[in-house]
């Protein structure tokens, strides 16, 4: 259950997915204050991807995509000069309803987005997982990360969406898909396009 208001950590290249871990280095004063406050509270931080053009107003409040993923800090290491190394574990998706200006960092009122997986969907999700694994074998000879065979299919899809070498906007599009089955299908289609692209630009014989 997400709290109704959470701090936002907007970044240009990081997208968090449910039940996946994301290590982060926090060095800006406003986000160091965010981590301090989160550690004193429920340890929840919302990750939001900055929209293109963010450099024009980075010190302010540049636009972010309205759908993000909240995470809970499972690890926080204090470093010199007030910096932090933290690790977030994805809790669940949210949609930003509004933002508050009461803190130096961004605070958002959010609505949780639930991704229920009914039993009837599990065979379709398993099919998408097998399709993704086969595509990864064709693309790279194996996935960039080794995932246990016993890992739930939805966690496999989310982990690959986060850890594979994808563009931030591709990851954001995957996050916004309506549940694990749709996300798995979209990830498979994305990998198919990359496979076709690599085949088309391969060495001539």
Secondary structure, 3 states (H helix, E strand, C coil): CCCCEEEEEEECCCCCCCCCEEEEEECCHHHHHHHHHHHHCCCEEEEEEECCCHHHHCCCCCCECCEEEEEEEEEEEECHHHCEEEEEEEEEEEEEEEEECCCCCEEEEEEEECCCCCHHHHHHHHHHHHHHHHHHHHHHCCCCCCCCCCCCHHHHHHHHHHHCCCCHHHHHHHHHCCCHHHHHHHHHHHHHHHHHHHHHCCCCC
